[in-house]
Amino acid sequence: MSIIEICARKRTCDKKCAAHEMCNLCGNHCEVKCSEWPVKPCLRICAPPTCVCKKGLYRDDHTEKCVPHNKCSVHSKN
């Protein structure tokens, strides 16, 4: 097995994501949390695959669920 094959295998997603989530092959470095509003620029650096909120949703800091911004239990003070 070559290094290229190992890297390719690590970039597959075998996670079962919760409601309103999807698997992102580059991890969650840029996932937006309710407390991080307004959204700030993020560098797209790949991390291990993981579940992230679908577009337009935010990770609630308390429940860890993906919700619309108006349903966040905590909001940024910005």
PyRosetta script that sets phi, psi and omega in degrees:
from pyrosetta import init, pose_from_sequence

init()
pose = pose_from_sequence("MSIIEICARKRTCDKKCAAHEMCNLCGNHCEVKCSEWPVKPCLRICAPPTCVCKKGLYRDDHTEKCVPHNKCSVHSKN")
pose.set_psi(1, 133.5)
pose.set_omega(1, -178.9)
pose.set_phi(2, -92.9)
pose.set_psi(2, 166.9)
pose.set_omega(2, 177.6)
pose.set_phi(3, -61.2)
pose.set_psi(3, -37.4)
pose.set_omega(3, 179.4)
pose.set_phi(4, -61.6)
pose.set_psi(4, -41.3)
pose.set_omega(4, 179.4)
pose.set_phi(5, -65.0)
pose.set_psi(5, -40.6)
pose.set_omega(5, 179.6)
pose.set_phi(6, -63.0)
pose.set_psi(6, -45.4)
pose.set_omega(6, 179.2)
pose.set_phi(7, -62.4)
pose.set_psi(7, -40.9)
pose.set_omega(7, 179.9)
pose.set_phi(8, -63.6)
pose.set_psi(8, -39.3)
pose.set_omega(8, 179.1)
pose.set_phi(9, -65.3)
pose.set_psi(9, -37.9)
pose.set_omega(9, -179.4)
pose.set_phi(10, -69.7)
pose.set_psi(10, -15.8)
pose.set_omega(10, -178.9)
pose.set_phi(11, -97.0)
pose.set_psi(11, 24.1)
pose.set_omega(11, 172.2)
pose.set_phi(12, -106.0)
pose.set_psi(12, 154.5)
pose.set_omega(12, -176.0)
pose.set_phi(13, -113.7)
pose.set_psi(13, 115.6)
pose.set_omega(13, 179.1)
pose.set_phi(14, -112.8)
pose.set_psi(14, 16.7)
pose.set_omega(14, -178.9)
pose.set_phi(15, -83.9)
pose.set_psi(15, 146.0)
pose.set_omega(15, 171.8)
pose.set_phi(16, -96.1)
pose.set_psi(16, 114.9)
pose.set_omega(16, -176.7)
pose.set_phi(17, -91.7)
pose.set_psi(17, 150.3)
pose.set_omega(17, 179.4)
pose.set_phi(18, -74.7)
pose.set_psi(18, 177.7)
pose.set_omega(18, 177.6)
pose.set_phi(19, -57.7)
pose.set_psi(19, 139.8)
pose.set_omega(19, 177.9)
pose.set_phi(20, 69.4)
pose.set_psi(20, 16.3)
pose.set_omega(20, 176.9)
pose.set_phi(21, -118.6)
pose.set_psi(21, 162.1)
pose.set_omega(21, 173.6)
pose.set_phi(22, -144.0)
pose.set_psi(22, 159.2)
pose.set_omega(22, 179.9)
pose.set_phi(23, -83.6)
pose.set_psi(23, 129.9)
pose.set_omega(23, 177.3)
pose.set_phi(24, -111.6)
pose.set_psi(24, 120.1)
pose.set_omega(24, -177.6)
pose.set_phi(25, -67.0)
pose.set_psi(25, -15.6)
pose.set_omega(25, 179.3)
pose.set_phi(26, -105.1)
pose.set_psi(26, 17.0)
pose.set_omega(26, 175.9)
pose.set_phi(27, 80.7)
pose.set_psi(27, -160.8)
pose.set_omega(27, -173.1)
pose.set_phi(28, -123.9)
pose.set_psi(28, 28.1)
pose.set_omega(28, 178.9)
pose.set_phi(29, -57.7)
pose.set_psi(29, -30.8)
pose.set_omega(29, -175.1)
pose.set_phi(30, -105.2)
pose.set_psi(30, 9.0)
pose.set_omega(30, 178.8)
pose.set_phi(31, -66.8)
pose.set_psi(31, 136.7)
pose.set_omega(31, -176.7)
pose.set_phi(32, -92.9)
pose.set_psi(32, 131.9)
pose.set_omega(32, 175.8)
pose.set_phi(33, -101.1)
pose.set_psi(33, 156.4)
pose.set_omega(33, 179.1)
pose.set_phi(34, -55.5)
pose.set_psi(34, -36.9)
pose.set_omega(34, -176.9)
pose.set_phi(35, -77.5)
pose.set_psi(35, -5.0)
pose.set_omega(35, -177.6)
pose.set_phi(36, -108.2)
pose.set_psi(36, 38.1)
pose.set_omega(36, 178.5)
pose.set_phi(37, -97.8)
pose.set_psi(37, 137.1)
pose.set_omega(37, 0.4)
pose.set_phi(38, -74.1)
pose.set_psi(38, 160.1)
pose.set_omega(38, -177.4)
pose.set_phi(39, -63.8)
pose.set_psi(39, 132.3)
pose.set_omega(39, 178.3)
pose.set_phi(40, -103.6)
pose.set_psi(40, 156.7)
pose.set_omega(40, 177.7)
pose.set_phi(41, -58.7)
pose.set_psi(41, 149.5)
pose.set_omega(41, -178.7)
pose.set_phi(42, -137.7)
pose.set_psi(42, 135.6)
pose.set_omega(42, 174.7)
pose.set_phi(43, -75.9)
pose.set_psi(43, 134.5)
pose.set_omega(43, 179.5)
pose.set_phi(44, -86.0)
pose.set_psi(44, 84.0)
pose.set_omega(44, 176.7)
pose.set_phi(45, -110.5)
pose.set_psi(45, 126.8)
pose.set_omega(45, -176.6)
pose.set_phi(46, -72.2)
pose.set_psi(46, 139.3)
pose.set_omega(46, 174.1)
pose.set_phi(47, -123.9)
pose.set_psi(47, -179.8)
pose.set_omega(47, 177.6)
pose.set_phi(48, -59.9)
pose.set_psi(48, 148.4)
pose.set_omega(48, 179.3)
pose.set_phi(49, -57.0)
pose.set_psi(49, 141.6)
pose.set_omega(49, 178.1)
pose.set_phi(50, -160.1)
pose.set_psi(50, 170.3)
pose.set_omega(50, 178.3)
pose.set_phi(51, -81.8)
pose.set_psi(51, 138.2)
pose.set_omega(51, 178.3)
pose.set_phi(52, -134.0)
pose.set_psi(52, 162.5)
pose.set_omega(52, 177.6)
pose.set_phi(53, -67.7)
pose.set_psi(53, 143.2)
pose.set_omega(53, 175.7)
pose.set_phi(54, -65.9)
pose.set_psi(54, 159.5)
pose.set_omega(54, -177.1)
pose.set_phi(55, -53.9)
pose.set_psi(55, 134.7)
pose.set_omega(55, 179.0)
pose.set_phi(56, 90.5)
pose.set_psi(56, -4.7)
pose.set_omega(56, 179.3)
pose.set_phi(57, -112.1)
pose.set_psi(57, 160.8)
pose.set_omega(57, -176.3)
pose.set_phi(58, -126.3)
pose.set_psi(58, 148.7)
pose.set_omega(58, 177.7)
pose.set_phi(59, -81.4)
pose.set_psi(59, 116.9)
pose.set_omega(59, 178.3)
pose.set_phi(60, -70.8)
pose.set_psi(60, 128.0)
pose.set_omega(60, -175.4)
pose.set_phi(61, -65.3)
pose.set_psi(61, -27.0)
pose.set_omega(61, -178.6)
pose.set_phi(62, -94.3)
pose.set_psi(62, -46.2)
pose.set_omega(62, -175.6)
pose.set_phi(63, -89.5)
pose.set_psi(63, -17.5)
pose.set_omega(63, -176.3)
pose.set_phi(64, 65.6)
pose.set_psi(64, 11.7)
pose.set_omega(64, 177.8)
pose.set_phi(65, -91.8)
pose.set_psi(65, 161.6)
pose.set_omega(65, 177.2)
pose.set_phi(66, -91.9)
pose.set_psi(66, 123.8)
pose.set_omega(66, -175.2)
pose.set_phi(67, -138.2)
pose.set_psi(67, 159.7)
pose.set_omega(67, 171.0)
pose.set_phi(68, -66.5)
pose.set_psi(68, 155.5)
pose.set_omega(68, -175.4)
pose.set_phi(69, -56.8)
pose.set_psi(69, -35.7)
pose.set_omega(69, -178.6)
pose.set_phi(70, -72.8)
pose.set_psi(70, -6.6)
pose.set_omega(70, 178.0)
pose.set_phi(71, -105.3)
pose.set_psi(71, 4.6)
pose.set_omega(71, 179.4)
pose.set_phi(72, -64.0)
pose.set_psi(72, 138.9)
pose.set_omega(72, 177.6)
pose.set_phi(73, -80.7)
pose.set_psi(73, -20.7)
pose.set_omega(73, 178.1)
pose.set_phi(74, -133.0)
pose.set_psi(74, 138.3)
pose.set_omega(74, 177.1)
pose.set_phi(75, -120.6)
pose.set_psi(75, 151.3)
pose.set_omega(75, 176.4)
pose.set_phi(76, -62.4)
pose.set_psi(76, 151.1)
pose.set_omega(76, 177.8)
pose.set_phi(77, -88.3)
pose.set_psi(77, 5.1)
pose.set_omega(77, 179.8)
pose.set_phi(78, -73.1)
pose.dump_pdb("model.pdb")
